[in-house]
């Protein structure tokens, strides 16, 4: 599979993401934000974590205007797979490929730790190797991970089974991590080809990192 990883000024997870997908046997190309096209053989676009443009204004609000994002938007609207991780999730909400918005954590502090999350829906390519109820140990590292959506939007997410992941304790019970509505950690669009999550699966692919649960997530795109 050909994976394209975007890179903006301030991105800091592009090489972790590249390493993770190469370890899974895929070809990876890192694309600079000023490019206007994606490679013709692209099979997955990943918008990685970091602090695009220093997270000035709102996280991801400047990156949404980068030339490459027009190509990503067209690619997604044509049915291509797009995965946004952490800052990438924020960018995808800013450009409108995913619903809702990411606000400052409810405690106003940067959070960096290992966190258990519960799979809420595996009827999609991304989590196709997981089962509903699976509890995964995936690192988080963000200051603006508080997912917000209004009541109408939330009902739509629920009705269309677009809520993919929620923060939980080791027994699977929801926990408040950053103030995210109903502890949401990840969602998809209605067409199930655009995915966003705040946790970092690319940081959980080897035992030495403390968890390999990220493998189960990222290898879902192999199908």
C-alpha positions as CSV (number, residue, x, y, z in Angstrom):
1,X,0.0,0.0,0.0
2,X,1.2,3.5,-0.8
3,X,0.9,5.8,2.2
4,X,1.3,9.6,1.9
5,X,2.2,11.5,5.1
6,X,1.7,15.3,5.1
7,X,4.2,17.6,6.6
8,X,3.6,21.2,7.8
9,X,5.9,23.6,9.6
10,X,5.7,22.4,13.2
11,X,4.7,18.8,12.4
12,X,6.7,16.4,14.7
13,X,5.2,13.0,14.2
14,X,5.7,12.5,10.5
15,X,8.8,10.3,10.9
16,X,7.1,8.2,13.6
17,X,4.2,7.7,11.2
18,X,6.5,6.8,8.4
19,X,8.4,4.3,10.5
20,X,5.1,2.7,11.7
21,X,3.7,2.1,8.3
22,X,7.0,1.0,6.8
23,X,7.3,-1.5,9.7
24,X,3.9,-2.8,8.5
25,X,5.4,-3.3,5.0
26,X,4.0,-0.3,3.2
27,X,5.6,2.3,0.9
28,X,5.6,5.8,2.5
29,X,6.2,9.2,1.0
30,X,6.3,12.4,3.1
31,X,4.7,15.4,1.3
32,X,5.5,19.0,2.0
33,X,2.5,21.3,2.6
34,X,3.2,23.6,-0.4
35,X,2.7,20.8,-2.9
36,X,-0.6,21.0,-4.8
37,X,-1.1,17.3,-5.8
38,X,-0.9,13.9,-4.3
39,X,1.0,11.0,-6.0
40,X,-1.3,9.1,-8.4
41,X,-0.7,5.9,-6.6
42,X,-1.8,7.2,-3.2
43,X,-3.9,4.7,-1.2
44,X,-4.0,6.4,2.2
45,X,-3.3,10.0,3.3
46,X,-2.2,10.5,6.9
47,X,-2.3,13.9,8.5
48,X,0.1,13.4,11.4
49,X,0.4,14.9,14.9
50,X,2.5,17.9,15.9
51,X,1.9,21.6,16.1
52,X,1.2,22.8,12.6
53,X,2.2,26.4,12.2
54,X,2.8,26.5,15.9
55,X,-0.9,26.0,16.7
56,X,-1.4,29.7,16.4
57,X,-5.0,30.9,16.4
58,X,-6.6,27.5,16.8
59,X,-4.9,24.1,16.3
60,X,-5.1,23.3,12.6
61,X,-6.8,26.5,11.6
62,X,-3.9,27.7,9.5
63,X,-2.9,24.3,8.1
64,X,-6.4,24.0,6.6
65,X,-5.4,26.6,4.0
66,X,-2.2,24.9,2.9
67,X,-2.1,24.1,-0.8
68,X,-1.9,20.4,-0.3
69,X,-5.2,20.4,1.6
70,X,-7.2,21.1,-1.5
71,X,-5.8,17.9,-3.0
72,X,-6.6,16.0,0.2
73,X,-10.2,17.3,0.3
74,X,-10.7,16.2,-3.3
75,X,-9.1,12.9,-2.6
76,X,-11.4,12.3,0.4
77,X,-14.5,13.5,-1.5
78,X,-13.6,11.0,-4.2
79,X,-13.6,8.2,-1.6
80,X,-9.9,8.0,-0.7
81,X,-8.9,7.0,2.8
82,X,-7.7,9.8,5.0
83,X,-6.4,9.4,8.6
84,X,-5.9,12.4,10.9
85,X,-3.9,11.8,14.2
86,X,-4.0,14.4,17.0
87,X,-3.1,17.7,15.2
88,X,-4.2,15.9,12.0
89,X,-7.6,15.3,13.6
90,X,-7.8,19.0,14.4
91,X,-6.9,19.9,10.8
92,X,-9.6,17.6,9.4
93,X,-12.3,19.2,11.6
94,X,-11.1,22.7,10.5
95,X,-11.4,21.9,6.8
96,X,-14.8,20.3,7.3
97,X,-13.9,16.7,6.4
98,X,-14.9,15.7,9.9
99,X,-17.6,17.1,12.1
100,X,-17.2,19.0,15.4
101,X,-14.2,20.9,16.8
102,X,-11.3,20.4,19.2
103,X,-11.1,22.8,22.1
104,X,-8.5,23.3,24.9
105,X,-8.4,20.5,27.4
106,X,-10.8,21.2,30.3
107,X,-7.9,21.4,32.8
108,X,-6.1,23.9,30.5
109,X,-2.9,21.7,30.6
110,X,-1.0,19.7,28.1
111,X,-1.7,16.0,28.7
112,X,1.0,13.4,27.8
113,X,0.5,9.8,29.1
114,X,-0.6,6.3,28.2
115,X,-4.3,6.0,28.0
116,X,-6.8,3.2,27.5
117,X,-9.5,3.7,24.9
118,X,-12.5,1.5,24.0
119,X,-13.5,0.5,20.5
120,X,-17.1,1.7,20.0
121,X,-17.5,0.7,16.3
122,X,-15.4,-1.5,14.1
123,X,-17.6,-1.4,11.0
124,X,-15.0,0.6,9.1
125,X,-11.6,0.0,7.4
126,X,-9.5,1.7,10.1
127,X,-10.7,-0.5,13.0
128,X,-11.5,-3.6,10.9
129,X,-9.0,-5.7,12.9
130,X,-10.6,-4.7,16.2
131,X,-13.8,-5.7,17.9
132,X,-16.4,-3.6,19.6
133,X,-15.4,-3.5,23.3
134,X,-11.7,-4.0,22.7
135,X,-9.6,-1.9,25.1
136,X,-6.5,-0.5,23.6
137,X,-3.5,1.1,25.4
138,X,-2.5,4.1,23.2
139,X,-0.4,7.2,24.2
140,X,-2.0,10.6,24.1
141,X,-0.2,14.0,23.9
142,X,-2.3,17.1,23.4
143,X,-3.4,20.4,24.8
144,X,-6.5,20.8,22.5
145,X,-8.2,17.4,22.5
146,X,-11.5,18.4,24.0
147,X,-13.9,17.2,21.3
148,X,-17.0,19.4,21.0
149,X,-20.1,19.0,18.8
150,X,-23.6,20.4,19.3
151,X,-26.6,18.3,20.2
152,X,-27.8,18.0,16.6
153,X,-24.4,17.0,15.4
154,X,-23.9,14.6,18.3
155,X,-27.2,12.8,17.5
156,X,-26.1,12.5,13.9
157,X,-22.8,10.9,15.0
158,X,-24.7,8.4,17.2
159,X,-27.3,7.6,14.6
160,X,-24.7,6.9,11.9
161,X,-22.3,5.0,14.2
162,X,-19.5,7.5,13.6
163,X,-18.1,7.5,17.1
164,X,-15.2,5.1,16.9
165,X,-13.3,5.4,20.1
166,X,-13.9,6.6,23.7
167,X,-11.5,7.2,26.6
168,X,-12.0,4.6,29.3
169,X,-10.4,2.9,32.3
170,X,-8.9,-0.6,32.2
171,X,-12.4,-2.1,32.7
172,X,-13.9,-0.2,29.8
173,X,-15.8,2.4,31.8
174,X,-15.8,5.9,30.3
175,X,-13.4,8.4,32.0
176,X,-13.0,12.1,31.6
177,X,-9.6,12.8,30.2
178,X,-9.8,16.2,28.5
179,X,-13.5,17.2,28.7
180,X,-14.3,15.6,25.3
181,X,-18.1,15.1,24.9
182,X,-19.1,11.7,26.2
183,X,-15.3,10.9,26.3
184,X,-15.0,10.7,22.5
185,X,-11.5,10.0,21.3
186,X,-12.1,9.3,17.7
187,X,-14.7,9.6,14.9
188,X,-15.2,9.0,11.2
189,X,-17.2,10.7,8.5
190,X,-20.6,9.3,7.3
191,X,-18.9,7.6,4.3
192,X,-16.4,5.9,6.6
193,X,-13.3,6.9,4.6
194,X,-12.1,9.8,6.7
195,X,-11.0,9.1,10.3
196,X,-9.7,11.2,13.1
197,X,-8.5,10.5,16.6
198,X,-6.5,12.2,19.3
199,X,-4.5,9.2,20.6
200,X,-1.2,8.2,18.7
201,X,-1.3,4.6,17.4
202,X,2.0,5.2,15.6
203,X,3.6,5.4,19.1
204,X,2.3,2.0,20.1
205,X,3.7,-0.4,17.6
206,X,6.6,-2.1,19.5
207,X,6.9,-3.8,22.9
208,X,9.7,-1.5,23.8
209,X,7.3,1.4,23.6
210,X,5.0,-0.2,26.1
211,X,2.2,-1.3,23.8
212,X,1.7,-2.8,20.4
213,X,-2.1,-2.0,20.3
214,X,-1.4,0.6,17.6
215,X,-0.5,-2.2,15.2
216,X,-4.0,-3.6,15.4
217,X,-5.4,-0.2,14.4
218,X,-3.0,0.8,11.6
219,X,-3.0,-2.6,9.9
220,X,-6.8,-2.3,9.4
221,X,-6.0,-0.4,6.2
222,X,-4.3,-3.5,4.8
223,X,-7.6,-5.1,3.9
